[in-house]
Amino acid sequence: MGATGSGKSRGERLKERPYHHEIRAEQLNIALANLPVSLISSILIAISGAVVLDIEAGHWWIPGWLTAVIGTSILRGLWLLRQRRRPAASRDTERCLRQLSALSLLAGLAWAAVPLLQIGNIETMSGALTAFLMAGISAGALIQSMTFGRPGILFFTPILLATAGTFFAEGNLACGVVGANVLLLLTMMILQARRGSARFSEGEEARLSSLALARSINETNRKLDYLANHDSLTGLNNRAAFNAELAARREKGSKLALAVVDLDNFKLVNDTRGHLVGDKVLIEAATRISRACQPSEFIARLGGDEFAIIISTTGCEQRAEALCAEVVAGMGRPFVIDGATLSIGASIGLAFFPLDATDLTELFAAADIALYAAKAKGKHQVSRFDAELRIKLERSQRIEAEIGDALAEGRLNVVFQGQHDLLTGAVTGHETLIRWSHPEFGAVSPMEILDAVRSADMGDRLTQFVATEACRLLRALTRAGDSSSTVAINISPGEFLTGNPVGILLDTIDRFAIRPDRFEVEVTEETIHDLTGVNAELCRLKAAGVRIAIDDFGVGHSSLVKLASLPFGKLKIDRFLIAGIDAQDKNAQLIATLITLGKQLNFSVLAEGVETAAEADTLRRHGCTQVQGFLFSRPMPAKDVVARVREEERRARELRQVS
């Protein structure tokens, strides 16, 4: 085994180096580029040398030698022409380099004939001229072979060996010294040629590595730029690219149309058939939208099942309306996914700039409100922003702008609606409800309040406010003699992902020294489908002793497997199913099924929105034991709740005294 320990030849080791083939190809290209100069120089030097030698010595072999040198040069020139006619990509680099080296050796042998033919006459003037001539042609070959040393070495080695040998053949000291110097020159030239070739290879390797690194960085940047501006699922532009494009088109001063597209039945499909099918639906939806759009129209997926289209062509108003109609029609056609035929559909909100908005934020809000209007009208249609929607937009903007001050100044109020035992009528708990009486708008609905809080990123502030009021009520109830009823607050799934409601609730419970099992958190049924990051938070609450209920149950599409795996203790049946159940057998049967399901999962079951005695009787017959609704109590301030408890406690004491 060799000193390297690899047992491989030097050539094999070189071939394993990075960019070996690229370096070899570049060496061949440079050699081919230098060869014409070498050939012309060789012929000119040969002719001039022949003339000088003929004048000085008149050797008989000069014409034959000159013919040989010129012949080898012509042969090398023909080989060069052949290589230049061939495409570089089709060349066998190693074979070409071997041929080039062989031709260089042949030319070197032709030149080596000059000193060999003068053995015995080297001490003459012609001999001195020969030595000078051989050294010069060899030095020129060295210069030309600094990028690839082999052809140069094969050219000048026979020349200098022949020259040294001729001097040594004279047998005297002076010629011996000259011969030794020639051999020393040969050694130095071989080393220099190899070092030059090695330096070129190292430099070329570094250059190619730098280029590869630059290409890699550019490619990585290109990919990062693509990922930063495109949706990974559909390949459409993402929200960041959408915002940038919208701003860029606005800067151009042209009229804009913005269409916000939302799939109508996507959530149902995603929940019942799984995320893989949902993803395929989104991809197909993106394809259909893209087919409807022209190249100048910008399409983006904003997130979830929401898309946006920017139209800024001449006559964009007419084009936008036609495009939206085409998209709705296209989305109305059945989706065939994995052999299943699905009905999806789409609703679109359409707004124009500057007709409907003075800035881009307002434009998007206008399109979004128009989208909600399209959904409210029954879906599968286009709604254009108009004066009526403008009033709603201005109202929502005002509410969002003022919600922070309303929270800080105590203008929001919390009221509590009782939850009752259906058999005895006794209060078992209370649900917190948020209220805001606006000086201009009057009563602001809870949904408007929550939308404004979300838009203003004040979820934690509202949670803190409601949790504090709930704990104050629990403390007051305990002092009034009620040590068992609960108080429930609502938390949306989004708050678990964007805020810290669990930390706020546990800190507030601890600060008021409330028993955790008297505090209940209600989450909507959609939580079952948004488990990422939510389940762990619910388990934290459960571990601390806080009760957890699923609100508005029965109107979503819950997975029973997921339902059983989550830390719920109560199901609240949505009021939509309760209304009129005494006259609707199907709804009554459904309620009975939900009650049975809850009992089998060891959940307590509460019916919301009970407003008539007939509804209460139907629920009682089907085994429901807890109810909430106007039939039993209306929402009231905390002080009235406490006053009622005190009154009930007073009556109970009087009854005990009488008995």
C-alpha positions, 0 to 999 in steps of 0.5 A, a space after each residue: 500500500 502506498 504512502 497515502 494509505 489508499 493504494 490508488 495511483 496518482 491519476 486515480 486520486 486526481 480523478 476523485 478530486 472535485 471538478 476533475 472533469 471540468 478542470 480537465 476540460 478547461 485545460 484542454 480549451 486553453 491548450 487548444 487556444 495556445 496551440 496556434 501560437 506554438 505552431 507558428 512560433 515553432 515553424 518560424 524558429 525552425 526556419 530561422 534556426 535552419 538558416 543560421 545553422 546552414 550559414 555557420 555549418 552547412 549541415 546536410 541534414 538541415 533540410 530534412 530536419 526542417 521538413 520534419 519539424 514543419 510536418 509535425 507542426 502541420 500534423 498538429 495543426 490538422 488535429 487542432 482544426 478537427 477538434 475545433 470543428 467538433 462541439 466542445 460537449 462531444 469531445 472526449 477530454 482525456 482522449 484529446 489530452 492524450 493525443 495532444 501529449 503524443 503529438 507534443 512528444 513527436 514534435 519534441 523528438 523532431 527538435 531533439 534531432 538537432 543536437 543529436 546530429 551534431 555529436 562531436 561538433 558541439 564545441 563549434 559555433 553551430 553547437 553553441 547556437 544549437 544549445 541556445 536554440 534548444 533552450 529557447 524552444 524549450 522555455 517557450 514550451 514551458 510558458 505555453 504549458 503552465 496550465 497543463 504541464 504534460 504536453 510541454 514536458 513531453 516536448 522539451 524533455 527529449 530536446 534537453 536530454 538530447 542536448 545534455 547527452 551531446 555535451 556529455 559525449 564530448 568528454 571534457 570538463 567544460 562540456 560536462 558542466 554545460 551538460 549538467 546545467 542543461 539537466 538542471 534546467 530540465 529538472 527545474 522546468 519539469 518541476 515548474 511545469 508540474 507546479 504551474 499545472 497544480 496551481 492552475 488546478 487548485 485555482 480552477 477548483 477554487 473558482 469552480 467551487 466559488 461559482 457552485 457556491 454562488 449558484 447554490 446561494 442563488 438557487 437557495 435564495 430563489 427557492 426562499 423567495 419563492 417560498 416566501 411569496 407562494 403557497 406551498 400547497 397550491 403554488 399560487 401567490 401567498 398573502 405576503 405576495 398579495 399585499 406587495 402586489 396590491 400596493 404596487 398596483 396602487 402605486 401605478 395609480 390605476 383602478 383596481 378591483 379586488 375579489 375575495 373568494 371563499 369556498 362554501 362547503 370546504 369545512 364540511 368536506 375537510 372535517 368529514 373526509 379528512 385533510 388530504 381530501 381537503 388539500 386536493 379540493 384546495 388544489 382543484 379550486 386553485 386550478 379552476 380559479 387560475 383557468 378563469 383568470 387572464 395573465 394580467 390578473 393576480 391570484 393569491 391564496 390568503 389562507 385556509 379556503 380563502 383566495 383573492 384576485 386583483 384585476 387592474 385592466 382597462 374596464 376592470 369593473 365589467 371584467 371583474 363582474 364577468 370573472 366573478 360570475 365565471 368563478 362562481 359557475 366553475 366552482 359550482 361544478 362537482 369536484 371529483 376527488 378520489 372517486 367521490 363527487 363533492 359539492 363545494 361552491 364559492 362565494 365572492 365579495 367584490 370591491 373597487 378602488 378608489 370607488 369603494 375605498 380610500 386605501 388598501 386596508 379599507 379596500 380589503 375590508 370592503 371586499 371582506 364585508 361583501 363576502 360575508 353579505 354573499 354568504 348571508 344571502 345563501 352562498 354560491 353568489 357574488 356580492 358587490 360592496 355598496 352603500 348599505 355595506 359601507 354603513 356596516 363597514 364604517 360601524 365595524 371600523 368604529 367599533 374596532 377603533 373604540 373597543 380598547 377605550 371601552 375596555 379600559 374605561 369600563 364601558 363593557 358590561 358582563 351579565 350572567 344567564 342562569 343554568 337550571 336543573 330542569 327537574 327542580 328549577 334550581 340554579 346550577 350555574 351561570 354563563 357570562 355574556 358580554 354587553 356594550 351599549 354604545 352611545 351612538 349605535 346602541 346595543 353592540 352585539 357580542 359577535 361584533 364585540 368579539 370581531 373587533 377584539 380579534 381585529 384589534 388583537 385584544 383577546 387577552 385583555 377581554 379574557 382578563 376582564 371577563 374572568 375577573 368579573 366571573 371570579 368576583 361573582 363566584 366570590 360574592 355567591 359564596 359569601 351569599 351562601 351559594 357554594 356549589 353553582 358554577 360560572 362559565 366563560 367562552 373562549 374561542 379556539 383562536 385565542 388558545 393559539 394567539 394569546 394566553 387565556 389559560 395562564 390568565 384564567 388560572 392566575 385570576 382563579 388563584 388571585 380570587 382564591 376560587 375553587 377551580 371546579 366552580 369555574 367552567 370554560 366553554 369552547 365551540 365545537 370547531 375546537 374538535 377540528 382545530 386540535 393543534 395547540 388547543 388540546 394541550 391547553 385544555 388539558 392544562 385547565 382540566 389538570 388544574 380542576 377547571 371544568 370544560 364544556 363544548 358549546 353549540 354542540 350539534 351544528 358542527 361535524 364532530 368526530 366521535 373519536 376526537 370528542 371522546 379523547 378531549 377533556 370535556 365534561 359537558 355538552 351544550 346543545 345548540 339553541 338551533 336544535 332546541 327551537 320548536 322541538 315539541 312540534 318537530 319529531 326529527 329534531 326531538 329524536 336528534 336531541 334524544 340521540 345527543 343526550 344518550 351520546 353525552 351520557 355514554 361519554 359520561 358528559 353532563 348535557 345542557 340544552 340552550 335557548 329553551 323558551 317555552 314550557 313545551 320545549 322544556 317538557 319535551 327535553 324532560 321526557 328525553 332525559 335532559 336534566 339541565 337547561 338554559 334559556 329565557 323560560 327560566 331566567 334572562 341575563 342579568 348583572 352580577 348584583 341581581 344574581 347575588 340578590 336573587 341568591 340571597 333572597 332564595 337563601 332567606 326563603 330557605 331559612 324561613 322554611 327551615 324555621 317554620 318546619 
